[in-house]
Amino acid sequence: MCRFTPNRLFNVIGENDVQIEMPLTPWEAALGANIPVPTLDGPVQMKVPAGAQGGQRLRLRGRGLNRRGGGRGDEYVKLKIVNPPDLAPKERELFEPLAAASRFNPRELTPGG
C-alpha cells in the first residue's frame, strides 16, 4: 500500500493516480491555452484544447504516484471554468457583443432545457 500525505491540491484516485482541480477562465476554455499545472514533481505546462468543458478531465501520463512494480500512475486535471466575479467596464464592453452575436445556448444541450 502506498503512503501519501494528505495535500490540499491533490486527491488520490485508486492506488497510483492523483487528481487536481484546475481553474480556467472562460476564454482559456473556449480558445485553448497552455497553462502551468502543479504536479508532484513541480509545475509543468499543459495544453488545454479549444472548446474545453468544465468538469472535463485531462491526463498527464506518468505524473502520479509510484507503482509498486515500477513506473508511475497518472495525474488527472479536472477543469473548472471560473468567471470573473466583477466585470471591469472594458470586460463588460467585450462580453456584450459576444452575447448578442452568439447562437450558443447551453440549456438546449440538457434535458428540460
PDB file as gemmi writes it, atoms N, CA and C in Angstrom:
CRYST1    1.000    1.000    1.000  90.00  90.00  90.00 P 1                      
ATOM      1  N   MET A   1       0.833  -1.180   0.000  1.00  0.00           N  
ATOM      2  CA  MET A   1       0.000   0.000   0.000  1.00  0.00           C  
ATOM      3  C   MET A   1       0.882   1.249   0.000  1.00  0.00           C  
ATOM      4  N   CYS A   2       0.482   2.231  -0.768  1.00  0.00           N  
ATOM      5  CA  CYS A   2       1.250   3.456  -0.925  1.00  0.00           C  
ATOM      6  C   CYS A   2       0.841   4.476   0.138  1.00  0.00           C  
ATOM      7  N   ARG A   3       1.811   5.138   0.711  1.00  0.00           N  
ATOM      8  CA  ARG A   3       1.531   6.189   1.690  1.00  0.00           C  
ATOM      9  C   ARG A   3       1.632   7.538   0.991  1.00  0.00           C  
ATOM     10  N   PHE A   4       0.646   8.363   1.199  1.00  0.00           N  
ATOM     11  CA  PHE A   4       0.620   9.685   0.599  1.00  0.00           C  
ATOM     12  C   PHE A   4       0.084  10.655   1.642  1.00  0.00           C  
ATOM     13  N   THR A   5       0.874  11.635   2.007  1.00  0.00           N  
ATOM     14  CA  THR A   5       0.448  12.619   2.989  1.00  0.00           C  
ATOM     15  C   THR A   5      -0.672  13.465   2.379  1.00  0.00           C  
ATOM     16  N   PRO A   6      -1.778  13.665   3.097  1.00  0.00           N  
ATOM     17  CA  PRO A   6      -2.858  14.487   2.543  1.00  0.00           C  
ATOM     18  C   PRO A   6      -2.341  15.845   2.094  1.00  0.00           C  
ATOM     19  N   ASN A   7      -2.894  16.321   0.989  1.00  0.00           N  
ATOM     20  CA  ASN A   7      -2.429  17.538   0.363  1.00  0.00           C  
ATOM     21  C   ASN A   7      -3.641  18.324  -0.089  1.00  0.00           C  
ATOM     22  N   ARG A   8      -3.620  19.637   0.028  1.00  0.00           N  
ATOM     23  CA  ARG A   8      -4.783  20.433  -0.351  1.00  0.00           C  
ATOM     24  C   ARG A   8      -4.984  20.499  -1.859  1.00  0.00           C  
ATOM     25  N   LEU A   9      -3.967  20.204  -2.646  1.00  0.00           N  
ATOM     26  CA  LEU A   9      -4.096  20.254  -4.107  1.00  0.00           C  
ATOM     27  C   LEU A   9      -4.483  18.924  -4.727  1.00  0.00           C  
ATOM     28  N   PHE A  10      -3.889  17.838  -4.245  1.00  0.00           N  
ATOM     29  CA  PHE A  10      -4.012  16.544  -4.907  1.00  0.00           C  
ATOM     30  C   PHE A  10      -4.939  15.594  -4.156  1.00  0.00           C  
ATOM     31  N   ASN A  11      -5.781  14.905  -4.905  1.00  0.00           N  
ATOM     32  CA  ASN A  11      -6.596  13.821  -4.360  1.00  0.00           C  
ATOM     33  C   ASN A  11      -6.114  12.526  -4.981  1.00  0.00           C  
ATOM     34  N   VAL A  12      -5.990  11.493  -4.183  1.00  0.00           N  
ATOM     35  CA  VAL A  12      -5.577  10.183  -4.700  1.00  0.00           C  
ATOM     36  C   VAL A  12      -6.799   9.491  -5.284  1.00  0.00           C  
ATOM     37  N   ILE A  13      -6.612   8.917  -6.469  1.00  0.00           N  
ATOM     38  CA  ILE A  13      -7.662   8.156  -7.147  1.00  0.00           C  
ATOM     39  C   ILE A  13      -7.110   6.759  -7.374  1.00  0.00           C  
ATOM     40  N   GLY A  14      -7.800   5.763  -6.875  1.00  0.00           N  
ATOM     41  CA  GLY A  14      -7.290   4.400  -7.000  1.00  0.00           C  
ATOM     42  C   GLY A  14      -6.008   4.257  -6.196  1.00  0.00           C  
ATOM     43  N   GLU A  15      -5.089   3.458  -6.714  1.00  0.00           N  
ATOM     44  CA  GLU A  15      -3.845   3.219  -5.980  1.00  0.00           C  
ATOM     45  C   GLU A  15      -2.712   4.138  -6.373  1.00  0.00           C  
ATOM     46  N   ASN A  16      -2.642   4.550  -7.659  1.00  0.00           N  
ATOM     47  CA  ASN A  16      -1.456   5.261  -8.128  1.00  0.00           C  
ATOM     48  C   ASN A  16      -1.727   6.572  -8.853  1.00  0.00           C  
ATOM     49  N   ASP A  17      -2.985   6.925  -9.037  1.00  0.00           N  
ATOM     50  CA  ASP A  17      -3.323   8.144  -9.764  1.00  0.00           C  
ATOM     51  C   ASP A  17      -3.685   9.256  -8.791  1.00  0.00           C  
ATOM     52  N   VAL A  18      -3.458  10.492  -9.223  1.00  0.00           N  
ATOM     53  CA  VAL A  18      -3.857  11.663  -8.447  1.00  0.00           C  
ATOM     54  C   VAL A  18      -4.693  12.573  -9.336  1.00  0.00           C  
ATOM     55  N   GLN A  19      -5.483  13.428  -8.704  1.00  0.00           N  
ATOM     56  CA  GLN A  19      -6.294  14.382  -9.448  1.00  0.00           C  
ATOM     57  C   GLN A  19      -6.179  15.751  -8.792  1.00  0.00           C  
ATOM     58  N   ILE A  20      -6.200  16.764  -9.630  1.00  0.00           N  
ATOM     59  CA  ILE A  20      -6.165  18.150  -9.181  1.00  0.00           C  
ATOM     60  C   ILE A  20      -7.253  18.900  -9.935  1.00  0.00           C  
ATOM     61  N   GLU A  21      -7.882  19.863  -9.274  1.00  0.00           N  
ATOM     62  CA  GLU A  21      -8.865  20.713  -9.951  1.00  0.00           C  
ATOM     63  C   GLU A  21      -8.161  21.992 -10.375  1.00  0.00           C  
ATOM     64  N   MET A  22      -8.295  22.338 -11.660  1.00  0.00           N  
ATOM     65  CA  MET A  22      -7.586  23.489 -12.197  1.00  0.00           C  
ATOM     66  C   MET A  22      -8.573  24.524 -12.725  1.00  0.00           C  
ATOM     67  N   PRO A  23      -8.572  25.740 -12.143  1.00  0.00           N  
ATOM     68  CA  PRO A  23      -9.466  26.781 -12.641  1.00  0.00           C  
ATOM     69  C   PRO A  23      -8.978  27.350 -13.971  1.00  0.00           C  
ATOM     70  N   LEU A  24      -9.949  27.639 -14.850  1.00  0.00           N  
ATOM     71  CA  LEU A  24      -9.679  28.252 -16.155  1.00  0.00           C  
ATOM     72  C   LEU A  24     -10.608  29.428 -16.350  1.00  0.00           C  
ATOM     73  N   THR A  25     -10.150  30.414 -17.086  1.00  0.00           N  
ATOM     74  CA  THR A  25     -11.042  31.496 -17.487  1.00  0.00           C  
ATOM     75  C   THR A  25     -11.920  30.989 -18.636  1.00  0.00           C  
ATOM     76  N   PRO A  26     -13.075  31.605 -18.863  1.00  0.00           N  
ATOM     77  CA  PRO A  26     -13.918  31.184 -19.994  1.00  0.00           C  
ATOM     78  C   PRO A  26     -13.189  31.279 -21.328  1.00  0.00           C  
ATOM     79  N   TRP A  27     -12.347  32.294 -21.504  1.00  0.00           N  
ATOM     80  CA  TRP A  27     -11.653  32.440 -22.778  1.00  0.00           C  
ATOM     81  C   TRP A  27     -10.557  31.401 -22.940  1.00  0.00           C  
ATOM     82  N   GLU A  28      -9.920  30.964 -21.853  1.00  0.00           N  
ATOM     83  CA  GLU A  28      -8.942  29.877 -21.968  1.00  0.00           C  
ATOM     84  C   GLU A  28      -9.642  28.589 -22.399  1.00  0.00           C  
ATOM     85  N   ALA A  29     -10.821  28.330 -21.823  1.00  0.00           N  
ATOM     86  CA  ALA A  29     -11.567  27.125 -22.176  1.00  0.00           C  
ATOM     87  C   ALA A  29     -12.054  27.191 -23.621  1.00  0.00           C  
ATOM     88  N   ALA A  30     -12.559  28.330 -24.047  1.00  0.00           N  
ATOM     89  CA  ALA A  30     -13.105  28.463 -25.400  1.00  0.00           C  
ATOM     90  C   ALA A  30     -12.014  28.454 -26.470  1.00  0.00           C  
ATOM     91  N   LEU A  31     -10.926  29.157 -26.219  1.00  0.00           N  
ATOM     92  CA  LEU A  31      -9.891  29.334 -27.238  1.00  0.00           C  
ATOM     93  C   LEU A  31      -8.752  28.327 -27.138  1.00  0.00           C  
ATOM     94  N   GLY A  32      -8.635  27.663 -25.994  1.00  0.00           N  
ATOM     95  CA  GLY A  32      -7.482  26.800 -25.744  1.00  0.00           C  
ATOM     96  C   GLY A  32      -6.365  27.626 -25.134  1.00  0.00           C  
ATOM     97  N   ALA A  33      -5.489  26.971 -24.410  1.00  0.00           N  
ATOM     98  CA  ALA A  33      -4.397  27.687 -23.738  1.00  0.00           C  
ATOM     99  C   ALA A  33      -3.336  26.697 -23.281  1.00  0.00           C  
ATOM    100  N   ASN A  34      -2.155  27.207 -23.057  1.00  0.00           N  
ATOM    101  CA  ASN A  34      -1.109  26.466 -22.362  1.00  0.00           C  
ATOM    102  C   ASN A  34      -1.037  27.059 -20.966  1.00  0.00           C  
ATOM    103  N   ILE A  35      -1.250  26.210 -19.962  1.00  0.00           N  
ATOM    104  CA  ILE A  35      -1.299  26.694 -18.587  1.00  0.00           C  
ATOM    105  C   ILE A  35      -0.329  25.915 -17.712  1.00  0.00           C  
ATOM    106  N   PRO A  36       0.205  26.548 -16.656  1.00  0.00           N  
ATOM    107  CA  PRO A  36       1.036  25.813 -15.714  1.00  0.00           C  
ATOM    108  C   PRO A  36       0.156  24.988 -14.783  1.00  0.00           C  
ATOM    109  N   VAL A  37       0.554  23.738 -14.571  1.00  0.00           N  
ATOM    110  CA  VAL A  37      -0.203  22.832 -13.706  1.00  0.00           C  
ATOM    111  C   VAL A  37       0.744  22.245 -12.670  1.00  0.00           C  
ATOM    112  N   PRO A  38       0.373  22.322 -11.387  1.00  0.00           N  
ATOM    113  CA  PRO A  38       1.204  21.683 -10.364  1.00  0.00           C  
ATOM    114  C   PRO A  38       1.192  20.165 -10.534  1.00  0.00           C  
ATOM    115  N   THR A  39       2.331  19.548 -10.355  1.00  0.00           N  
ATOM    116  CA  THR A  39       2.425  18.090 -10.298  1.00  0.00           C  
ATOM    117  C   THR A  39       3.209  17.739  -9.037  1.00  0.00           C  
ATOM    118  N   LEU A  40       3.286  16.466  -8.730  1.00  0.00           N  
ATOM    119  CA  LEU A  40       4.052  16.030  -7.551  1.00  0.00           C  
ATOM    120  C   LEU A  40       5.527  16.385  -7.683  1.00  0.00           C  
ATOM    121  N   ASP A  41       5.998  16.568  -8.919  1.00  0.00           N  
ATOM    122  CA  ASP A  41       7.410  16.873  -9.176  1.00  0.00           C  
ATOM    123  C   ASP A  41       7.664  18.347  -9.463  1.00  0.00           C  
ATOM    124  N   GLY A  42       6.636  19.177  -9.367  1.00  0.00           N  
ATOM    125  CA  GLY A  42       6.770  20.593  -9.697  1.00  0.00           C  
ATOM    126  C   GLY A  42       5.900  20.929 -10.897  1.00  0.00           C  
ATOM    127  N   PRO A  43       5.763  22.211 -11.226  1.00  0.00           N  
ATOM    128  CA  PRO A  43       4.848  22.623 -12.287  1.00  0.00           C  
ATOM    129  C   PRO A  43       5.319  22.197 -13.673  1.00  0.00           C  
ATOM    130  N   VAL A  44       4.330  21.886 -14.542  1.00  0.00           N  
ATOM    131  CA  VAL A  44       4.578  21.599 -15.952  1.00  0.00           C  
ATOM    132  C   VAL A  44       3.565  22.399 -16.766  1.00  0.00           C  
ATOM    133  N   GLN A  45       3.856  22.604 -18.033  1.00  0.00           N  
ATOM    134  CA  GLN A  45       2.926  23.262 -18.940  1.00  0.00           C  
ATOM    135  C   GLN A  45       1.994  22.204 -19.545  1.00  0.00           C  
ATOM    136  N   MET A  46       0.698  22.496 -19.557  1.00  0.00           N  
ATOM    137  CA  MET A  46      -0.286  21.578 -20.133  1.00  0.00           C  
ATOM    138  C   MET A  46      -1.105  22.324 -21.165  1.00  0.00           C  
ATOM    139  N   LYS A  47      -1.355  21.674 -22.288  1.00  0.00           N  
ATOM    140  CA  LYS A  47      -2.178  22.261 -23.342  1.00  0.00           C  
ATOM    141  C   LYS A  47      -3.643  21.933 -23.067  1.00  0.00           C  
ATOM    142  N   VAL A  48      -4.460  22.977 -22.938  1.00  0.00           N  
ATOM    143  CA  VAL A  48      -5.907  22.821 -22.814  1.00  0.00           C  
ATOM    144  C   VAL A  48      -6.461  23.004 -24.221  1.00  0.00           C  
ATOM    145  N   PRO A  49      -7.194  22.020 -24.754  1.00  0.00           N  
ATOM    146  CA  PRO A  49      -7.699  22.158 -26.120  1.00  0.00           C  
ATOM    147  C   PRO A  49      -8.813  23.196 -26.212  1.00  0.00           C  
ATOM    148  N   ALA A  50      -8.935  23.840 -27.355  1.00  0.00           N  
ATOM    149  CA  ALA A  50     -10.035  24.774 -27.594  1.00  0.00           C  
ATOM    150  C   ALA A  50     -11.357  24.034 -27.416  1.00  0.00           C  
ATOM    151  N   GLY A  51     -12.327  24.686 -26.818  1.00  0.00           N  
ATOM    152  CA  GLY A  51     -13.632  24.072 -26.584  1.00  0.00           C  
ATOM    153  C   GLY A  51     -13.683  23.199 -25.351  1.00  0.00           C  
ATOM    154  N   ALA A  52     -12.698  23.331 -24.462  1.00  0.00           N  
ATOM    155  CA  ALA A  52     -12.681  22.536 -23.231  1.00  0.00           C  
ATOM    156  C   ALA A  52     -13.925  22.855 -22.402  1.00  0.00           C  
ATOM    157  N   GLN A  53     -14.405  21.857 -21.679  1.00  0.00           N  
ATOM    158  CA  GLN A  53     -15.622  21.998 -20.884  1.00  0.00           C  
ATOM    159  C   GLN A  53     -15.311  21.857 -19.400  1.00  0.00           C  
ATOM    160  N   GLY A  54     -16.070  22.561 -18.574  1.00  0.00           N  
ATOM    161  CA  GLY A  54     -15.957  22.417 -17.136  1.00  0.00           C  
ATOM    162  C   GLY A  54     -16.263  20.974 -16.743  1.00  0.00           C  
ATOM    163  N   GLY A  55     -15.476  20.405 -15.860  1.00  0.00           N  
ATOM    164  CA  GLY A  55     -15.644  19.018 -15.445  1.00  0.00           C  
ATOM    165  C   GLY A  55     -14.854  18.035 -16.291  1.00  0.00           C  
ATOM    166  N   GLN A  56     -14.394  18.471 -17.449  1.00  0.00           N  
ATOM    167  CA  GLN A  56     -13.580  17.609 -18.313  1.00  0.00           C  
ATOM    168  C   GLN A  56     -12.274  17.289 -17.598  1.00  0.00           C  
ATOM    169  N   ARG A  57     -11.781  16.054 -17.792  1.00  0.00           N  
ATOM    170  CA  ARG A  57     -10.520  15.639 -17.178  1.00  0.00           C  
ATOM    171  C   ARG A  57      -9.478  15.408 -18.262  1.00  0.00           C  
ATOM    172  N   LEU A  58      -8.317  15.999 -18.073  1.00  0.00           N  
ATOM    173  CA  LEU A  58      -7.181  15.789 -18.960  1.00  0.00           C  
ATOM    174  C   LEU A  58      -6.134  14.995 -18.192  1.00  0.00           C  
ATOM    175  N   ARG A  59      -5.377  14.167 -18.915  1.00  0.00           N  
ATOM    176  CA  ARG A  59      -4.411  13.287 -18.243  1.00  0.00           C  
ATOM    177  C   ARG A  59      -2.980  13.717 -18.512  1.00  0.00           C  
ATOM    178  N   LEU A  60      -2.202  13.751 -17.449  1.00  0.00           N  
ATOM    179  CA  LEU A  60      -0.757  13.905 -17.542  1.00  0.00           C  
ATOM    180  C   LEU A  60      -0.168  12.528 -17.223  1.00  0.00           C  
ATOM    181  N   ARG A  61       0.225  11.826 -18.245  1.00  0.00           N  
ATOM    182  CA  ARG A  61       0.701  10.448 -18.109  1.00  0.00           C  
ATOM    183  C   ARG A  61       1.999  10.382 -17.298  1.00  0.00           C  
ATOM    184  N   GLY A  62       2.048   9.452 -16.356  1.00  0.00           N  
ATOM    185  CA  GLY A  62       3.266   9.217 -15.582  1.00  0.00           C  
ATOM    186  C   GLY A  62       3.577  10.282 -14.539  1.00  0.00           C  
ATOM    187  N   ARG A  63       2.586  11.099 -14.168  1.00  0.00           N  
ATOM    188  CA  ARG A  63       2.817  12.155 -13.177  1.00  0.00           C  
ATOM    189  C   ARG A  63       2.152  11.850 -11.834  1.00  0.00           C  
ATOM    190  N   GLY A  64       1.703  10.611 -11.650  1.00  0.00           N  
ATOM    191  CA  GLY A  64       1.042  10.223 -10.409  1.00  0.00           C  
ATOM    192  C   GLY A  64       2.018   9.626  -9.409  1.00  0.00           C  
ATOM    193  N   LEU A  65       1.495   8.749  -8.567  1.00  0.00           N  
ATOM    194  CA  LEU A  65       2.290   8.107  -7.523  1.00  0.00           C  
ATOM    195  C   LEU A  65       3.096   6.948  -8.084  1.00  0.00           C  
ATOM    196  N   ASN A  66       4.168   6.589  -7.379  1.00  0.00           N  
ATOM    197  CA  ASN A  66       4.998   5.456  -7.793  1.00  0.00           C  
ATOM    198  C   ASN A  66       4.198   4.162  -7.691  1.00  0.00           C  
ATOM    199  N   ARG A  67       4.360   3.312  -8.703  1.00  0.00           N  
ATOM    200  CA  ARG A  67       3.734   1.987  -8.688  1.00  0.00           C  
ATOM    201  C   ARG A  67       4.664   1.016  -7.968  1.00  0.00           C  
ATOM    202  N   ARG A  68       4.065   0.037  -7.347  1.00  0.00           N  
ATOM    203  CA  ARG A  68       4.834  -0.956  -6.590  1.00  0.00           C  
ATOM    204  C   ARG A  68       5.855  -1.672  -7.475  1.00  0.00           C  
ATOM    205  N   GLY A  69       5.466  -2.073  -8.673  1.00  0.00           N  
ATOM    206  CA  GLY A  69       6.365  -2.803  -9.566  1.00  0.00           C  
ATOM    207  C   GLY A  69       7.196  -1.914 -10.463  1.00  0.00           C  
ATOM    208  N   GLY A  70       7.188  -0.620 -10.228  1.00  0.00           N  
ATOM    209  CA  GLY A  70       7.932   0.321 -11.056  1.00  0.00           C  
ATOM    210  C   GLY A  70       6.984   1.160 -11.898  1.00  0.00           C  
ATOM    211  N   GLY A  71       7.464   2.259 -12.367  1.00  0.00           N  
ATOM    212  CA  GLY A  71       6.634   3.171 -13.137  1.00  0.00           C  
ATOM    213  C   GLY A  71       5.803   4.060 -12.220  1.00  0.00           C  
ATOM    214  N   ARG A  72       4.948   4.848 -12.844  1.00  0.00           N  
ATOM    215  CA  ARG A  72       4.119   5.772 -12.073  1.00  0.00           C  
ATOM    216  C   ARG A  72       2.709   5.808 -12.621  1.00  0.00           C  
ATOM    217  N   GLY A  73       1.791   6.184 -11.750  1.00  0.00           N  
ATOM    218  CA  GLY A  73       0.411   6.396 -12.170  1.00  0.00           C  
ATOM    219  C   GLY A  73       0.309   7.710 -12.923  1.00  0.00           C  
ATOM    220  N   ASP A  74      -0.917   8.142 -13.158  1.00  0.00           N  
ATOM    221  CA  ASP A  74      -1.168   9.356 -13.921  1.00  0.00           C  
ATOM    222  C   ASP A  74      -1.727  10.445 -13.025  1.00  0.00           C  
ATOM    223  N   GLU A  75      -1.612  11.682 -13.504  1.00  0.00           N  
ATOM    224  CA  GLU A  75      -2.274  12.809 -12.850  1.00  0.00           C  
ATOM    225  C   GLU A  75      -3.416  13.249 -13.759  1.00  0.00           C  
ATOM    226  N   TYR A  76      -4.596  13.387 -13.182  1.00  0.00           N  
ATOM    227  CA  TYR A  76      -5.755  13.879 -13.919  1.00  0.00           C  
ATOM    228  C   TYR A  76      -6.012  15.314 -13.500  1.00  0.00           C  
ATOM    229  N   VAL A  77      -6.248  16.153 -14.492  1.00  0.00           N  
ATOM    230  CA  VAL A  77      -6.502  17.568 -14.253  1.00  0.00           C  
ATOM    231  C   VAL A  77      -7.969  17.819 -14.603  1.00  0.00           C  
ATOM    232  N   LYS A  78      -8.778  18.081 -13.578  1.00  0.00           N  
ATOM    233  CA  LYS A  78     -10.204  18.344 -13.768  1.00  0.00           C  
ATOM    234  C   LYS A  78     -10.388  19.847 -13.959  1.00  0.00           C  
ATOM    235  N   LEU A  79     -10.968  20.225 -15.096  1.00  0.00           N  
ATOM    236  CA  LEU A  79     -11.111  21.632 -15.439  1.00  0.00           C  
ATOM    237  C   LEU A  79     -12.325  22.254 -14.752  1.00  0.00           C  
ATOM    238  N   LYS A  80     -12.123  23.439 -14.241  1.00  0.00           N  
ATOM    239  CA  LYS A  80     -13.197  24.196 -13.592  1.00  0.00           C  
ATOM    240  C   LYS A  80     -13.192  25.595 -14.203  1.00  0.00           C  
ATOM    241  N   ILE A  81     -14.249  25.927 -14.941  1.00  0.00           N  
ATOM    242  CA  ILE A  81     -14.326  27.231 -15.584  1.00  0.00           C  
ATOM    243  C   ILE A  81     -14.843  28.240 -14.567  1.00  0.00           C  
ATOM    244  N   VAL A  82     -14.088  29.320 -14.406  1.00  0.00           N  
ATOM    245  CA  VAL A  82     -14.398  30.328 -13.406  1.00  0.00           C  
ATOM    246  C   VAL A  82     -14.576  31.677 -14.107  1.00  0.00           C  
ATOM    247  N   ASN A  83     -15.724  32.304 -13.873  1.00  0.00           N  
ATOM    248  CA  ASN A  83     -15.988  33.633 -14.424  1.00  0.00           C  
ATOM    249  C   ASN A  83     -15.458  34.707 -13.486  1.00  0.00           C  
ATOM    250  N   PRO A  84     -15.081  35.859 -14.039  1.00  0.00           N  
ATOM    251  CA  PRO A  84     -14.670  36.955 -13.168  1.00  0.00           C  
ATOM    252  C   PRO A  84     -15.820  37.335 -12.243  1.00  0.00           C  
ATOM    253  N   PRO A  85     -15.568  37.513 -10.950  1.00  0.00           N  
ATOM    254  CA  PRO A  85     -16.660  37.836 -10.023  1.00  0.00           C  
ATOM    255  C   PRO A  85     -17.266  39.216 -10.287  1.00  0.00           C  
ATOM    256  N   ASP A  86     -16.456  40.177 -10.689  1.00  0.00           N  
ATOM    257  CA  ASP A  86     -16.922  41.525 -11.016  1.00  0.00           C  
ATOM    258  C   ASP A  86     -16.270  41.936 -12.322  1.00  0.00           C  
ATOM    259  N   LEU A  87     -17.093  42.193 -13.334  1.00  0.00           N  
ATOM    260  CA  LEU A  87     -16.541  42.597 -14.623  1.00  0.00           C  
ATOM    261  C   LEU A  87     -16.110  44.061 -14.591  1.00  0.00           C  
ATOM    262  N   ALA A  88     -14.919  44.314 -15.097  1.00  0.00           N  
ATOM    263  CA  ALA A  88     -14.480  45.694 -15.306  1.00  0.00           C  
ATOM    264  C   ALA A  88     -15.282  46.253 -16.482  1.00  0.00           C  
ATOM    265  N   PRO A  89     -15.420  47.546 -16.580  1.00  0.00           N  
ATOM    266  CA  PRO A  89     -16.177  48.114 -17.696  1.00  0.00           C  
ATOM    267  C   PRO A  89     -15.715  47.621 -19.072  1.00  0.00           C  
ATOM    268  N   LYS A  90     -14.419  47.498 -19.285  1.00  0.00           N  
ATOM    269  CA  LYS A  90     -13.904  47.032 -20.578  1.00  0.00           C  
ATOM    270  C   LYS A  90     -14.300  45.574 -20.822  1.00  0.00           C  
ATOM    271  N   GLU A  91     -14.264  44.742 -19.771  1.00  0.00           N  
ATOM    272  CA  GLU A  91     -14.673  43.342 -19.911  1.00  0.00           C  
ATOM    273  C   GLU A  91     -16.148  43.261 -20.301  1.00  0.00           C  
ATOM    274  N   ARG A  92     -16.985  44.036 -19.636  1.00  0.00           N  
ATOM    275  CA  ARG A  92     -18.413  44.057 -19.974  1.00  0.00           C  
ATOM    276  C   ARG A  92     -18.601  44.507 -21.419  1.00  0.00           C  
ATOM    277  N   GLU A  93     -17.865  45.513 -21.819  1.00  0.00           N  
ATOM    278  CA  GLU A  93     -17.938  46.029 -23.190  1.00  0.00           C  
ATOM    279  C   GLU A  93     -17.583  44.941 -24.217  1.00  0.00           C  
ATOM    280  N   LEU A  94     -16.670  44.059 -23.864  1.00  0.00           N  
ATOM    281  CA  LEU A  94     -16.280  42.977 -24.766  1.00  0.00           C  
ATOM    282  C   LEU A  94     -17.261  41.802 -24.733  1.00  0.00           C  
ATOM    283  N   PHE A  95     -17.818  41.493 -23.566  1.00  0.00           N  
ATOM    284  CA  PHE A  95     -18.753  40.371 -23.445  1.00  0.00           C  
ATOM    285  C   PHE A  95     -20.109  40.662 -24.092  1.00  0.00           C  
ATOM    286  N   GLU A  96     -20.598  41.896 -24.023  1.00  0.00           N  
ATOM    287  CA  GLU A  96     -21.939  42.205 -24.537  1.00  0.00           C  
ATOM    288  C   GLU A  96     -22.098  41.913 -26.022  1.00  0.00           C  
ATOM    289  N   PRO A  97     -21.164  42.315 -26.910  1.00  0.00           N  
ATOM    290  CA  PRO A  97     -21.325  41.953 -28.329  1.00  0.00           C  
ATOM    291  C   PRO A  97     -21.225  40.437 -28.560  1.00  0.00           C  
ATOM    292  N   LEU A  98     -20.404  39.755 -27.762  1.00  0.00           N  
ATOM    293  CA  LEU A  98     -20.310  38.295 -27.872  1.00  0.00           C  
ATOM    294  C   LEU A  98     -21.651  37.661 -27.535  1.00  0.00           C  
ATOM    295  N   ALA A  99     -22.270  38.107 -26.453  1.00  0.00           N  
ATOM    296  CA  ALA A  99     -23.577  37.572 -26.061  1.00  0.00           C  
ATOM    297  C   ALA A  99     -24.624  37.829 -27.147  1.00  0.00           C  
ATOM    298  N   ALA A 100     -24.587  39.008 -27.758  1.00  0.00           N  
ATOM    299  CA  ALA A 100     -25.557  39.343 -28.802  1.00  0.00           C  
ATOM    300  C   ALA A 100     -25.324  38.526 -30.071  1.00  0.00           C  
ATOM    301  N   ALA A 101     -24.063  38.229 -30.392  1.00  0.00           N  
ATOM    302  CA  ALA A 101     -23.742  37.530 -31.637  1.00  0.00           C  
ATOM    303  C   ALA A 101     -23.838  36.009 -31.528  1.00  0.00           C  
ATOM    304  N   SER A 102     -23.678  35.478 -30.330  1.00  0.00           N  
ATOM    305  CA  SER A 102     -23.609  34.029 -30.154  1.00  0.00           C  
ATOM    306  C   SER A 102     -24.977  33.370 -30.295  1.00  0.00           C  
ATOM    307  N   ARG A 103     -24.993  32.242 -31.005  1.00  0.00           N  
ATOM    308  CA  ARG A 103     -26.208  31.426 -31.127  1.00  0.00           C  
ATOM    309  C   ARG A 103     -26.169  30.264 -30.133  1.00  0.00           C  
ATOM    310  N   PHE A 104     -25.114  30.132 -29.381  1.00  0.00           N  
ATOM    311  CA  PHE A 104     -24.948  29.018 -28.453  1.00  0.00           C  
ATOM    312  C   PHE A 104     -25.877  29.168 -27.260  1.00  0.00           C  
ATOM    313  N   ASN A 105     -26.606  28.095 -26.959  1.00  0.00           N  
ATOM    314  CA  ASN A 105     -27.481  28.061 -25.791  1.00  0.00           C  
ATOM    315  C   ASN A 105     -27.216  26.747 -25.063  1.00  0.00           C  
ATOM    316  N   PRO A 106     -26.498  26.770 -23.946  1.00  0.00           N  
ATOM    317  CA  PRO A 106     -26.139  25.531 -23.271  1.00  0.00           C  
ATOM    318  C   PRO A 106     -27.366  24.782 -22.724  1.00  0.00           C  
ATOM    319  N   ARG A 107     -28.454  25.468 -22.505  1.00  0.00           N  
ATOM    320  CA  ARG A 107     -29.660  24.806 -21.989  1.00  0.00           C  
ATOM    321  C   ARG A 107     -30.313  23.921 -23.044  1.00  0.00           C  
ATOM    322  N   GLU A 108     -29.998  24.129 -24.303  1.00  0.00           N  
ATOM    323  CA  GLU A 108     -30.511  23.238 -25.350  1.00  0.00           C  
ATOM    324  C   GLU A 108     -29.837  21.879 -25.299  1.00  0.00           C  
ATOM    325  N   LEU A 109     -28.694  21.789 -24.625  1.00  0.00           N  
ATOM    326  CA  LEU A 109     -27.936  20.542 -24.534  1.00  0.00           C  
ATOM    327  C   LEU A 109     -28.370  19.683 -23.367  1.00  0.00           C  
ATOM    328  N   THR A 110     -29.189  20.222 -22.449  1.00  0.00           N  
ATOM    329  CA  THR A 110     -29.563  19.481 -21.258  1.00  0.00           C  
ATOM    330  C   THR A 110     -31.058  19.137 -21.288  1.00  0.00           C  
ATOM    331  N   PRO A 111     -31.419  17.993 -20.735  1.00  0.00           N  
ATOM    332  CA  PRO A 111     -32.833  17.648 -20.667  1.00  0.00           C  
ATOM    333  C   PRO A 111     -33.616  18.683 -19.868  1.00  0.00           C  
ATOM    334  N   GLY A 112     -34.756  19.046 -20.349  1.00  0.00           N  
ATOM    335  CA  GLY A 112     -35.600  20.021 -19.668  1.00  0.00           C  
ATOM    336  C   GLY A 112     -35.185  21.452 -19.944  1.00  0.00           C  
ATOM    337  N   GLY A 113     -34.174  21.642 -20.818  1.00  0.00           N  
ATOM    338  CA  GLY A 113     -33.655  22.976 -21.080  1.00  0.00           C  
ATOM    339  C   GLY A 113     -34.321  23.661 -22.230  1.00  0.00           C  
TER     340      GLY A 113                                                      
END                                                                             
